[in-house]
């Protein structure tokens, strides 16, 4: 017999939250005000499995993907767009308020655009000896075989077919292959992880596969296997060659939205430092009007940025250098003649660098974050150092998930 629950609200991870027997429990794929029948979730005392929606919210809609609730990629396809976006913006508002950071939060920007331009498919041989290729199941390491994903950029058309063809050649065991596929402007860029060394006969077969699917490049653990053409993307007025496995914003629209906010926040700055710069989605756009110094620990990304800057006319000077900003953050003396700093760290944030920025005299600091929790920690460091936060804009490029990004400007 299932447990009947009344959903109180949707939590920050996208699950419905209910109260049962004095405990807080989480029920995925539910909405506030719904009465639902649930079953226990083995190994997760605080979670329940949704068995049946007895009384549905008027905001509930039908999911558009046949794999929803089995595939773990999307947590929310069952909610009308307006309340969904209001909830996502509220995550930012509530997290800032909890940290006692008082500032206005702009309307959320929907940056899904044409869809995701990068995915990681998993391939594993199951107990039935069948090779499954797809995405991880919700809250599980099991693989859900996926024929087609409706949230992908058209540039990834056929990407799952490529992943299946690679899996049949590489023959994964019970340990999965991870196949990262990125939509470059001139073909798919593919990096495979989890395979052993590739013998020459297998490389010949992979070459045939690459030609058949018109792949731009195939790498193994970042090392080149074959390249038909260097995979390129357009960044501002520049053409950038993607390094193997390098970070890239999930959607082209997301990159554009974040960059526009960064450029606007830096308006009037003559010298700008871009920290955790990657291949230069901000630096190459900022250099249209400002001199830029860019830093990142990824040597391949820095090399690509340097090459793009060299080959693009009409830009102000860009200097780019490899630097581990977690262990060697830029210090006050290095920031002396800088007008603005942009930093876009990984999910863990940039505590060490934020501490150095807080001790500087820079007039404008622009923070880009994909994790609201680490952002508020770094923001408090800047605020305690004398900065005032004057704008926060949420950006939703991970539609159908609880992930939200933001751009914030700090001024002295």
C-alpha positions in Angstrom: 0.0 0.0 0.0 1.4 3.4 -1.0 1.7 6.5 1.2 -0.6 9.4 0.4 1.1 12.8 0.6 0.2 16.4 0.1 3.0 18.3 -1.7 3.8 21.6 0.0 6.2 23.2 -2.5 8.9 22.5 -5.0 12.3 22.4 -3.5 15.5 23.8 -4.9 16.5 20.5 -6.5 13.2 20.3 -8.4 11.5 17.7 -6.2 8.2 18.2 -4.5 8.5 18.6 -0.8 6.0 17.0 1.7 5.9 16.5 5.4 5.1 13.1 6.8 5.3 12.0 10.4 7.3 15.0 11.4 9.8 14.4 8.6 10.5 16.2 5.4 10.3 13.9 2.3 11.0 14.6 -1.4 8.9 13.3 -4.2 10.3 13.9 -7.8 8.0 15.0 -10.6 5.4 16.6 -8.3 4.1 20.1 -7.9 2.8 22.3 -5.0 -0.8 21.5 -3.9 -0.8 18.0 -5.5 -2.1 15.0 -3.6 0.0 12.0 -4.6 0.4 8.3 -3.9 4.0 7.3 -3.2 6.2 4.3 -2.6 9.4 4.0 -0.5 12.6 4.6 -2.3 15.0 1.9 -1.2 18.2 3.2 0.4 16.8 6.8 0.6 14.7 7.2 3.7 14.0 10.9 2.9 12.8 10.2 -0.7 9.7 8.6 -2.2 8.8 7.3 -5.6 5.8 8.8 -7.3 3.2 6.1 -7.9 0.2 8.2 -8.9 -1.0 11.8 -9.0 -4.4 11.8 -7.3 -5.1 15.5 -7.4 -3.1 17.4 -10.1 -1.9 21.0 -9.9 -3.5 23.3 -12.6 0.1 24.1 -13.5 0.9 20.5 -14.5 1.5 19.8 -18.2 2.3 16.7 -20.1 6.1 16.0 -20.5 7.2 16.2 -24.2 9.9 13.4 -23.9 9.1 9.7 -23.9 12.0 9.1 -21.5 11.1 11.7 -18.9 11.2 10.3 -15.3 13.4 7.4 -16.4 16.3 9.4 -17.9 18.0 11.5 -15.3 18.8 14.4 -17.6 15.6 16.4 -17.0 13.9 16.9 -13.7 11.1 19.2 -14.8 9.1 18.8 -17.9 5.7 18.6 -16.1 5.4 22.3 -15.1 4.1 25.3 -17.1 6.8 27.6 -18.3 5.8 30.7 -16.3 5.7 29.2 -12.8 8.7 27.1 -13.6 10.7 30.3 -14.5 9.4 32.1 -11.4 10.5 29.2 -9.2 14.0 29.2 -10.8 14.4 32.9 -10.2 13.2 32.4 -6.6 16.0 30.0 -6.0 18.4 32.9 -6.5 16.3 35.3 -4.4 16.0 32.9 -1.5 19.7 31.9 -1.5 20.8 35.6 -1.5 18.3 36.4 1.3 19.5 33.5 3.4 23.1 34.8 3.0 21.8 38.3 4.0 22.8 39.7 0.6 20.4 42.5 -0.2 20.1 43.4 -3.9 17.6 43.3 -6.7 17.3 40.2 -8.9 16.4 40.8 -12.5 13.9 38.7 -14.5 15.4 35.4 -15.6 16.7 35.1 -19.1 15.6 32.0 -21.0 18.8 30.9 -22.8 17.9 27.4 -23.9 18.0 28.7 -27.5 18.3 25.9 -30.1 19.2 23.4 -27.3 22.2 21.7 -25.7 25.3 21.6 -27.9 27.2 19.2 -25.8 26.3 15.8 -24.2 28.0 12.9 -22.6 26.5 9.6 -23.6 27.3 6.4 -21.7 27.7 2.9 -23.1 27.7 -0.3 -21.1 27.2 -4.0 -21.7 24.3 -5.2 -19.5 23.8 -8.6 -17.9 21.9 -9.7 -20.9 25.0 -9.0 -23.0 23.2 -6.2 -24.8 25.1 -2.9 -25.2 23.0 0.0 -24.0 23.8 3.6 -25.1 22.1 6.6 -23.5 22.1 8.6 -20.3 22.1 7.8 -16.6 18.8 7.0 -15.1 17.4 9.3 -12.4 19.2 8.9 -9.1 21.1 5.8 -10.5 24.1 4.7 -12.4 22.0 2.5 -14.6 21.9 3.5 -18.3 18.6 4.3 -20.0 19.0 3.5 -23.7 18.0 6.6 -25.7 17.1 6.7 -29.3 16.6 10.5 -29.6 16.8 13.5 -27.2 14.4 16.4 -28.0 16.4 19.1 -26.1 19.5 18.9 -28.3 20.9 21.6 -30.7 20.3 20.6 -34.3 24.1 20.5 -34.6 24.0 17.3 -32.5 21.6 15.6 -34.9 22.8 12.0 -35.2 25.0 12.3 -32.2 23.4 9.3 -30.4 23.8 7.2 -33.6 27.5 8.1 -33.5 27.7 7.0 -29.9 26.0 3.7 -30.6 28.3 3.0 -33.6 31.3 3.8 -31.4 30.1 1.5 -28.7 29.6 -1.4 -31.1 33.2 -1.0 -32.2 34.8 -0.4 -28.8 32.7 -3.0 -27.0 32.3 -1.7 -23.5 32.3 -4.1 -20.5 30.3 -3.6 -17.3 32.4 -0.5 -16.9 30.8 2.2 -19.0 32.4 4.2 -21.9 31.8 7.9 -21.6 31.3 9.5 -25.1 31.4 13.3 -25.1 29.9 14.8 -28.2 30.1 18.5 -29.0 28.4 20.3 -31.9 31.1 22.3 -33.7 30.1 24.5 -36.6 31.8 22.0 -39.0 30.9 18.6 -37.6 30.9 16.6 -34.3 33.8 16.7 -32.0 34.0 13.4 -30.1 36.0 12.4 -27.1 35.9 8.8 -25.7 36.8 7.9 -22.2 37.0 4.5 -20.5 38.6 2.5 -23.3 42.1 1.0 -23.3 44.8 1.6 -26.0 43.4 1.4 -29.5 45.1 -1.1 -31.8 45.9 -0.1 -35.4 43.1 -2.3 -37.0 40.6 -0.6 -34.7 41.8 2.8 -35.6 41.3 2.0 -39.2 37.6 1.1 -38.5 37.2 4.2 -36.4 38.5 6.2 -39.4 35.8 4.7 -41.6 33.2 5.5 -38.9 34.5 9.1 -38.8 34.2 9.5 -42.5 30.7 8.0 -42.6 29.4 10.3 -40.0 31.5 13.3 -41.1 33.1 13.7 -37.7 35.4 16.7 -37.3 37.6 15.0 -34.7 37.8 11.9 -32.6 40.0 11.8 -29.4 40.5 9.3 -26.7 41.0 10.8 -23.2 41.8 14.0 -25.0 44.5 12.5 -27.1 44.1 12.7 -30.9 42.9 9.5 -32.7 42.0 11.2 -36.0 40.9 14.6 -37.3 39.1 15.3 -40.6 39.0 19.0 -39.8 39.7 21.1 -36.7 36.4 21.6 -34.9 35.5 25.3 -34.9 33.0 27.5 -33.1 32.2 31.2 -33.6 32.8 33.5 -30.7 31.9 37.1 -31.4 33.9 38.0 -34.5 36.4 35.2 -34.0 36.7 31.6 -35.1 38.0 29.3 -32.3 39.4 25.8 -32.6 38.0 23.7 -29.7 40.6 21.9 -27.6 39.7 18.2 -26.9 37.3 18.0 -23.9 37.5 21.7 -23.2 34.7 23.5 -21.3 32.0 25.1 -23.4 28.7 26.7 -22.3 25.9 24.2 -22.6 24.0 26.2 -25.2 25.1 28.8 -27.8 22.3 31.1 -26.6 23.5 30.7 -23.0 27.0 31.7 -24.0 25.6 34.7 -25.9 23.4 35.8 -23.0 26.1 35.6 -20.4 28.6 37.4 -22.6 26.2 40.2 -23.3 25.6 40.7 -19.6 29.4 40.7 -19.0 30.2 43.1 -21.8 27.4 45.5 -20.5 28.7 45.3 -16.9 32.3 46.1 -18.1 31.2 49.1 -20.3 33.8 51.9 -20.2 36.6 49.7 -18.8 39.8 50.1 -20.8 41.7 47.2 -19.2 39.9 44.0 -18.2 41.1 40.8 -16.6 39.2 37.6 -17.5 39.7 34.9 -15.0 38.8 31.2 -15.7 38.6 32.4 -19.3 38.3 29.1 -21.1 38.6 29.5 -24.9 37.5 33.1 -24.6 33.8 33.5 -24.8 34.1 36.7 -22.8 37.6 37.8 -23.7 37.1 37.7 -27.4 34.0 39.8 -27.1 35.4 42.2 -24.6 38.4 42.8 -26.8 36.2 44.6 -29.3 36.6 47.7 -27.1 39.0 46.9 -24.3 42.5 45.5 -23.7 42.1 42.0 -22.1 44.4 39.8 -20.0 43.0 36.3 -19.7 44.0 33.4 -17.4 43.0 29.7 -17.2 44.6 26.5 -16.0 43.6 24.7 -19.2 46.6 25.0 -21.5 44.7 23.8 -24.5 42.0 26.5 -24.0 44.7 29.2 -23.6 46.4 28.1 -26.8 43.1 28.2 -28.7 42.3 31.7 -27.4 45.8 32.9 -28.3 45.4 31.6 -31.8 41.9 33.0 -32.3 43.0 36.4 -31.0 46.0 36.4 -33.4 43.8 35.5 -36.4 41.0 37.9 -35.7 41.3 41.5 -37.0 39.8 44.5 -35.3 40.4 43.4 -31.7 42.3 45.2 -28.9 45.3 43.3 -27.6 44.6 40.1 -25.7 47.2 38.4 -23.6 46.4 34.9 -22.4 48.4 32.8 -20.0 48.1 29.4 -18.2 47.6 29.8 -14.5 46.1 27.8 -11.7 43.9 30.4 -10.1 43.0 28.2 -7.2 46.6 27.9 -6.0 48.0 31.0 -7.6 45.3 33.7 -7.7 46.2 37.1 -9.1 47.4 39.3 -6.3 46.8 43.0 -5.6 50.0 44.2 -7.4 49.1 42.4 -10.6 45.7 44.0 -10.6 47.0 47.6 -10.0 46.2 49.1 -13.4 43.1 47.1 -14.1 39.6 48.7 -14.5 37.4 45.5 -14.3 37.8 41.8 -13.5 35.5 39.1 -14.8 35.6 35.7 -13.1 33.7 32.6 -14.2 34.9 29.7 -12.0 33.8 26.1 -11.9 31.0 25.0 -9.5 33.2 25.1 -6.5 33.6 28.9 -6.9 36.8 31.0 -6.5 37.3 31.6 -2.8 41.1 32.2 -3.0 40.7 34.6 -5.9 37.8 36.4 -4.3 39.9 37.1 -1.3 42.6 38.8 -3.4 40.0 40.8 -5.3 38.4 42.0 -2.0 41.8 43.4 -1.1 42.2 45.2 -4.4 41.1 48.7 -5.6 39.4 47.5 -8.8 36.3 49.5 -9.5 34.2 46.8 -11.1 34.1 43.0 -10.5 31.8 40.9 -12.6 31.0 37.4 -11.2 29.6 34.7 -13.5 28.4 31.6 -11.6 26.8 28.2 -12.3 26.3 27.5 -8.6 24.3 29.9 -6.4 25.7 28.5 -3.2 29.4 29.0 -4.1 28.5 32.4 -5.5 27.1 33.7 -2.3 30.2 32.6 -0.4 32.4 34.5 -2.9 30.0 37.5 -3.0 30.2 37.8 0.8 34.0 38.0 0.6 33.8 40.8 -1.9 31.1 42.6 0.1 33.1 42.3 3.3 36.0 43.8 1.4 34.0 46.9 0.6 32.2 46.1 -2.6 28.5 46.7 -3.2 26.5 44.4 -5.4 24.3 46.3 -7.7 22.8 43.7 -10.0 22.1 40.0 -10.3 20.7 38.4 -13.4 19.7 34.8 -13.5 20.2 32.9 -16.8 18.5 29.6 -17.6 20.5 27.6 -20.2 19.8 24.3 -18.4 16.0 24.3 -19.0 14.1 21.4 -17.4 16.7 21.1 -14.6 17.1 22.9 -11.2 20.5 24.4 -12.4 20.5 28.2 -12.7 23.4 30.5 -13.7 23.8 34.2 -12.9 25.8 37.3 -13.6 26.4 39.8 -10.9 28.2 43.2 -10.9 30.1 44.5 -7.8 31.3 48.1 -7.6 33.5 50.2 -5.3 
